[in-house]
Amino acid sequence: MEDVLEVYTRPYDERFPQICMDESGKQLIVDKLEGLPMQPGQPERYDYSYEQGPMLNLFLACEPLAGKRVVKVTEQKTSKDWAFFMQEIIDVHYPNAEKIVLVMDTLATHSPAAFYHAFPPAEARRLAAKLEIHHPPLHGSWLDMAEIEFAALARQCLSRRIATVTALEHQVRCWQEQRNAAATTINWRFTTVDARIKLNRLYPSLESNAAHSDPKNVANKV
C-alpha cells in the first residue's frame, strides 16, 4: 500500500508519466420494442422489456496529474488483449516517455509476461522495459485511481441501455474526448501518514512480534 501511496506523491514529470490502469465490463442491452422519441412536453419513452446481449470489456488507463484518460472496448479480456492495449498506451499515447510508472492490480492477465504471448521476444522485452509497475495490496483495489475514472464513466456514460458495439464505442469515445478536453484531474489526498493512522489494524504489531520472539513464550509453549 505504501509503495503505491509513495508513487502518488511524485511530482508531474512528462518523462515518467504516472498511469493508473484497470478494466471493467458492460453488457449490451437490446430493446425488444422500439421506444418513442422525445416530443414537446413528453420525455423519451422505452419499453421495460429487453434482451441481454454479450458482455464486453473496457480497458481504461488514466494519468491523474495530467487529466488524461484512454478507454478501449474489446470483446475479450485475455492477456493478449491487455498486451495490445498497453502497446497502444506506450507507443501511441506516450511515445516520448522514458518509462511509464504504472499502477494496476495483480490480475493474472495484467503482467509483462502477456507481451510474450502477443509479440516476438524482442518486441515483448522492449514493451516490458518501458513499464515501472506498482501493485495495490490484496483488497486494496480502491488505491488504483483508475477506479475513480470508471465510476465517472459508469455514472456519466454507461448507465443507459446500449445495444451495439458501435454505439458503445461511440459513447465511450465521446466521454473520453469531453473529459480530456476539460483536463479533469484527480486530487488524491490519502497519504502514507493517513494510512498508518486510519488503517493501523492492518500493520504488524511490534508488541505481538516481540511476544512471539520471546524465548520465555517459546518455553511456555513447549
C-alpha positions in Angstrom: 0.0 0.0 0.0 2.7 2.5 1.0 4.5 1.8 -2.3 1.5 3.0 -4.3 1.0 6.0 -2.0 4.6 7.0 -2.5 4.1 7.0 -6.2 1.2 9.4 -5.8 3.4 11.9 -4.0 5.8 12.2 -7.0 5.6 15.5 -8.9 4.4 15.6 -12.5 7.2 14.6 -15.0 6.3 14.0 -18.6 9.4 11.7 -18.9 7.9 9.4 -16.3 4.1 9.7 -16.6 2.1 8.1 -13.8 -0.6 5.9 -15.2 -3.4 4.0 -13.4 -4.9 1.1 -15.3 -7.9 -1.1 -14.7 -10.7 -3.0 -16.6 -14.4 -3.3 -16.3 -17.4 -4.7 -18.2 -20.5 -3.5 -19.9 -23.3 -5.8 -21.1 -25.1 -4.8 -24.2 -28.9 -4.5 -23.8 -31.3 -4.6 -26.8 -34.8 -3.3 -26.6 -37.5 -5.8 -27.7 -39.8 -2.9 -28.8 -38.7 0.4 -30.4 -39.0 3.3 -28.0 -40.9 6.5 -28.5 -38.7 9.6 -29.2 -38.9 12.8 -27.1 -41.7 15.2 -28.0 -42.8 18.6 -26.7 -43.9 18.1 -23.2 -43.2 14.4 -23.4 -39.9 12.7 -22.4 -38.4 9.9 -24.4 -40.0 6.5 -23.5 -38.9 3.0 -23.9 -40.4 -0.4 -23.1 -39.3 -2.2 -20.0 -38.7 -5.5 -21.8 -35.2 -6.1 -23.3 -32.8 -8.8 -24.4 -29.4 -9.3 -22.9 -26.5 -9.1 -25.4 -22.9 -10.1 -24.9 -20.7 -8.8 -22.1 -17.9 -6.5 -23.4 -14.7 -5.5 -21.8 -13.4 -2.0 -21.2 -9.7 -1.2 -20.6 -9.0 2.2 -19.0 -5.8 4.0 -18.4 -5.7 7.4 -16.8 -3.0 9.9 -16.0 -4.4 11.7 -12.9 -1.8 14.5 -12.8 -2.4 15.5 -16.4 -6.2 14.9 -16.6 -5.9 12.4 -19.4 -7.6 9.1 -19.9 -7.8 6.4 -22.7 -10.6 3.8 -22.9 -10.7 0.9 -25.2 -13.6 -1.5 -25.9 -12.7 -5.2 -26.5 -14.8 -8.3 -27.0 -12.5 -10.3 -24.7 -10.2 -9.6 -21.8 -7.4 -12.0 -22.4 -3.7 -11.4 -21.7 -3.2 -10.6 -25.4 -6.0 -8.0 -25.3 -4.2 -6.4 -22.4 -0.9 -6.6 -24.2 -2.2 -4.8 -27.3 -3.9 -2.2 -25.2 -0.7 -1.4 -23.3 1.3 -1.4 -26.6 -1.1 1.4 -27.7 -0.6 3.3 -24.5 3.2 3.0 -24.8 3.7 3.7 -28.5 0.7 5.9 -29.4 -0.2 7.9 -26.3 3.2 8.1 -24.6 5.8 7.6 -27.3 8.3 10.0 -25.7 8.1 8.7 -22.2 11.4 7.2 -20.8 9.4 4.9 -18.6 5.7 4.7 -17.6 5.0 4.4 -13.9 2.1 2.0 -13.9 -0.3 1.3 -11.1 -2.5 -1.7 -11.7 -3.9 -4.8 -10.0 -2.4 -8.2 -9.9 -4.8 -9.9 -12.2 -3.0 -12.7 -14.0 -3.7 -11.3 -17.4 -2.1 -7.9 -16.4 1.5 -8.9 -16.5 4.6 -8.2 -18.6 4.5 -11.9 -19.4 1.5 -11.1 -21.6 3.7 -9.3 -24.0 5.4 -12.5 -24.8 2.1 -14.1 -25.6 1.3 -11.4 -28.1 4.6 -10.3 -29.7 8.0 -11.6 -30.7 10.5 -11.8 -27.8 12.4 -8.6 -28.8 9.2 -6.5 -29.0 7.9 -8.0 -25.8 11.1 -7.1 -24.0 11.0 -3.6 -25.3 7.5 -3.0 -24.1 8.1 -4.6 -20.7 11.2 -2.4 -20.2 9.0 0.6 -20.6 7.0 -0.1 -17.5 7.7 0.5 -13.8 4.9 -1.5 -12.2 3.3 -0.9 -8.8 0.6 -3.1 -7.4 -2.0 -2.2 -4.8 -2.3 -4.8 -2.0 -4.9 -7.5 -1.8 -8.3 -6.0 -1.1 -6.8 -2.5 -1.8 -8.0 -2.0 -5.4 -9.5 1.3 -4.3 -5.9 2.6 -4.3 -5.9 2.4 -8.1 -7.2 5.8 -9.3 -8.5 4.2 -12.5 -11.5 3.0 -10.3 -12.4 6.7 -9.8 -12.5 7.2 -13.6 -14.5 4.0 -14.1 -17.0 5.4 -11.6 -17.3 8.6 -13.5 -17.7 6.6 -16.8 -20.4 4.4 -15.4 -22.3 7.3 -14.0 -22.0 9.7 -16.9 -22.0 7.3 -19.9 -22.8 3.7 -19.2 -25.9 3.9 -17.0 -28.2 3.8 -20.1 -29.1 0.9 -22.3 -26.6 0.4 -25.2 -27.4 -2.1 -27.9 -24.4 -2.5 -30.1 -20.6 -2.5 -30.0 -20.5 0.5 -32.4 -22.8 2.5 -30.1 -20.8 1.6 -27.0 -17.5 2.7 -28.7 -19.1 5.9 -29.8 -20.4 6.7 -26.3 -17.1 5.9 -24.7 -15.1 7.9 -27.3 -17.3 11.0 -26.8 -17.0 10.7 -23.0 -13.2 10.4 -23.3 -12.8 13.3 -25.6 -15.0 15.6 -23.5 -13.3 14.7 -20.2 -9.8 15.0 -21.8 -10.7 18.4 -23.2 -11.7 19.6 -19.7 -8.4 18.1 -18.4 -10.2 16.7 -15.4 -7.6 15.7 -12.8 -7.8 13.8 -9.6 -6.8 15.4 -6.3 -5.6 12.4 -4.3 -5.3 13.3 -0.7 -4.9 9.9 1.1 -1.3 9.7 2.3 1.0 7.2 4.0 0.5 9.1 7.2 -3.2 8.7 6.9 -2.8 5.0 6.2 -0.7 4.5 9.3 -3.4 6.1 11.5 -6.6 5.1 9.9 -5.5 1.6 8.8 -3.4 0.9 11.9 -5.1 -2.5 12.4 -3.5 -3.7 9.1 0.0 -3.1 10.2 2.0 -5.8 12.1 2.1 -5.2 15.8 5.6 -4.7 17.2 4.4 -5.9 20.6 2.9 -9.0 19.1 6.1 -9.8 17.2 8.2 -9.3 20.3 5.9 -11.6 22.2 6.3 -14.3 19.6 10.0 -14.0 19.6 10.5 -14.0 23.4 12.3 -17.2 24.4 10.1 -17.4 27.6 7.0 -17.6 25.5 8.6 -20.4 23.4 9.4 -22.2 26.6 5.9 -21.9 27.9 4.5 -23.3 24.7 6.8 -26.3 24.9 
